[in-house]
Amino acid sequence: MRIHTDIENLPHFKKAVITIGTFDGVHMGHRQIIEKLKTEAQKNDGETVIITFHPHPRKVVSSAILGIRLLNTPGEKAELIEQLGIDHLVIVPFSDVFANMSAEEYIKDFLIEKFHPHTIIIGYDHRFGRGRLGDYKLLEKKAKEYNYQLREIPKHVLDDIAISSTNIREAVLHCDCKTASSLLGYNYFFSGEVVHGNKLGRKLGYPTANIHVSDEEKIIPGNGIYAVYAQPEGYTEKLKGMMSIGFRPTVDGKKRVIEVNIFDFDKEIYGQHLKVYLKRYLREEKKFDTLDELVKQMDQDKLDSLAVL
């Protein structure tokens, strides 16, 4: 898959079959659209093109920017889409200038001039252009003039996508790994840089990698103890481990931290990125009276993790 971020220097796509959307999560609902995209492209000997945006359009056109929480970073989204066999991913820099194109300009100067689409696959409720005045009917009206085919994504598919996206976000925030994995079609994951902590885990026999997630929009799972797979930078295999997210009430309880103990692993990985895949939520975090009690519980957490990994 080729990834394009400069829309002024796009290649000439071969009979482009395009669709447009945020595709946050690239979950089971989105995959119905992607399969339709691939089927249309195969039928017409064309290339599949997914158009998405960064930053999220709501950050540019809405004043309520604080509440945006996303399942994927741009890099994660690209990784997931590539796994599904798409030819091109175009990440459009979403700006005030772009948002203020008229609906007609959006079709003529963006869709037609940049992509020369053979087929556009879009939802009936898709809105575009200044004031969100462009819609499916306008694309339908312009189809003959610009010589493209139009395919509608059914309402029930779009409703399923919207409901699933909301449910996945809620599931991740509320430690419901089973629901999240079922709707995503994969284990929810995130990554971050391994930073120095207070090294207490090492003294307790459970050295941990403290993770700093730099993308503020990325949804971090709810507090608690999890069985996880961990993938250090440069590793192709996923390693078994357990993770704690929370305030470490037994130790200090002041700052929310993410700590991963990778089983049977003793490499120094400070400054590297670690990817973590959620497998199962084990328990809530709790305060222990002594460190010995904490270690005893961690022994049990490891056994519980190994049982499900």
N, C-alpha and C positions, 0 to 999 in steps of 0.2 A: 504493500500500500504506500502511495505517495501522500505526504502531508504538505499542504500549501498554506502559507500564512500571508503571502504577498499577493493580493488580488489584482495588482497591476501587472503581474508577470505569471499568469496562469498558462498552462499548456493548452494546446488545441485538443479538447477531449473528443474521443471517437464516439459519435452517437450517444452523447451523455444522457444517462437516465439519472435524474437528480431528485433529491428530497431535502427538505429544510427543517431544522428543529434544534432544540437544545440537547436532546438525547441524554439527559442527565441520568446516570445509572446504567445506561445501555442494557435495560432489563428485558424480561421476557416479552413485555408488551412492545417495546421498541423493535424486538427481533422479528415480529410479524411484518413490520414495515420494511425492515432490511431484507427479509426473504422475498418480499414482493419486488423490491428494487432489483435484486439479483435475477429474479425470474424474468422481469421485463428486459433487462440488459441482455440476458442469454438469448431471449426470443429475437432480439433485434441486432445481435452481434455488437453490442455497445459496451460502454464502460459505466460502472456505478460511481456516483459522486454524492457524498453526503456533505451538506453545507451546514455549518454550525457557527456559533458566535462566541467571542471573548472580548471584553468581559460580558457577563450575562446582560442581555438587553435591559432588564429591569433596573440594573444599576445606573444606566444612562438615562432612561426615559422616566423613571419613577423617583419621587423624593423619598420613598420608604426603602432605603437601601440597606438598612441595618439588619433586616431579618433574613437576608439571603443565605441559605445553607445548602450546599450541594453535595451529592453523593460521590461525584468524581471531580478531580482536578482535570485540566485540559489534557495533561499527559496520560492520565489513567483512562480517560475517555478514548483517546487515540489508540491506546493499547488494546482496549476491549473491541473497538470497531475493527481494528486490523485483524484480530483473531477470527472475525466473522467473514473475512474474505472480500472486503470492499476495496475497490481500485484506488479511489481518491477521497481524502478528507480535506475539505477546505475550511479553515478556521478564519472567519471574517473578523477583522478588528472592528468591533461595534463602537461607533462614535456618534457625537451629536450630528455631524455632517451626514453620516450614513442614515441616522434615524430621521433626518429631515428631508430625505428624498421623497418626492411625490410618488404615489403608487404607480403611475405611468412610467416615471423615471426608473423606479425599482425594476420594473419588468424590462424596459428597453435597455437601460444603461448598465444594469447589474446582471439580471438573469440571462438576457439574450446576448449582450455584448461579451460577457465574461465566460459564459458556459455553452452558448449555442445548443440548447437542450433539444434532444430528440423527444424525450418524455419527461414530464414533471409529475411527481407523485406527491400529493399534498392533501391535507385535511380540509374538510368543508369549512372549518372555523378558523383557518389560517388567516391572520391579518398582517398587513405589511404597508410600508410607506408612511409618510407624515400623517399623524392623526389616526393611524391604523385604518385608513380608508380603503386600502386594497384588500380584496378578498378572492375567494374561489371563483365567484361569478365574473370578476374582471379578468382573471386568468383565462377563463373559459371564452370570454368575449374576444380576447387577443390571440387565441390559439391559432386561428386560421391565418391572421396577418403575419405572425412570426413563425408559422409552420412547425409547431410542436404539438405533441399529444399530451393530454391531461388525464391523469388517473386520480380518482378520489379515494382517500383513506376513509373507510366506513366509520360512522359515528361510534359504534360499539367498541371499535379498536381504540379510538382516541379516548373514550371514556375509561376504558380499561387501563390505558397508559397513565392517565391523570390520577386515577384511584390508586394504582400500584405505586406510583412515585410517592404519593403522600403516605401510603401505608409503609413503604420501605423506610422512609425517613423516620417515621414514628417508631418503627420496629428497632432501628439501629439506636436511636436515642433512648429507648426503653429496654435495651439489652435482649431483645427478642431475636436471637440469631437465626432460629428456625424459620420464622416468617420472612425475614430479610433474605436468606439464602434461597428460599422457595420462589420468591417473587423476582429476585435478581437473576437466578439461574447460575449463580456462583457464590462463593463465600465473600462477604463484604470485606474490603481491605483498605488499608491506608498505609502511608509510609512517612518517615521523617528522619531527621539527622540524629544519630546517637550522640548524646551530650553527657558531660560529667555530672554525676549525682553525688550523694554523700557517702557512697561506697559501703553502706550498711549491709546491703544484700550479700556482698562478698563475705563479710564477717559472719553472717548467719548461715553460710553454706549455699546461698542462692544468689549468685551474682546476676545483676540485672542490667539490661541496656535501657537507659532512660531516653525516651524519644521526644524530640521537639518537632511538631508539625507546623510548618511555616505558613501554609495556606489557611488563612482565617475563615474561608468559606467552607472548607472541608468539614463534613459532619464527623465528629468524634463520638464513639459509642458511649453509652451511659456508664456511670461508675460501677465497679464490681470486679470480680475475678473471672477470667475467661481461659478456656483451652484454645490455643491458637497454633497456627503454623507461622513460622518466621523465615524470611528469606533475606539474609544479609546481601549487601551489594556485591555483585560478582559471582554469586552462587546461583546455580541453575535449579538445585533441589530446594524443597521447602523442609525446614527443620521443625521438630516438635517442640512445643514450649507452653508456657502459661503467662498470662498478662494480668497486671493490676492497673486499673484506672481509678484514680480518686485522690483523697487527701491524706492517706496513710495515718489514720487516727491514732494508731499505737505509738507512732514516732513523733510526729509534730502537728499534723493536721492543718497546716497553713496554706499549702499550695497544691493545686491539682497537678498530678504527674501521671505519666504513662510509663510503666516499667515492664519489660519483657524478660523473663528468664528462659533462655534457650537451653534445653536439656542436653547434657553431654557436649557442651560447647565451651571452649576456653580461649577463643581468639580475641585479640583487642580490635574493636571495630569503632572506636571513637572517631567522630568526624565523617563516618560513612552513613549511607542511607540504609534503613532497615524497613522492609515491607512486612506487614502483619496481616494475616488472614484470620478472621473470626470463625471459630468452629462451634463453640458452645459456651454459653454463660453458665458459670458454676455456682456463684453465690454473691451476695452483697458484701461490701467491705465492712469490717467491724473492728472495734477497739478491743485489744487484748490487754490483760493486766500485766503480763510479763512478756519478754521477748521469747522465752522458752515456749510459752503457749502459742505465740505467733509462728514459731518454727514448726511446732507440732501440726498446726493447721496447714502450713505450706507443704509439709510432707504429704498430707492428705490431698491437698489440691493437686499435687504432682500425680499422685495415683489416679485421681479422678480424671485428670487431663489425659493421661496415657490410656485410660480406658476408652476414651472417645476419639482419640486421634488415630 
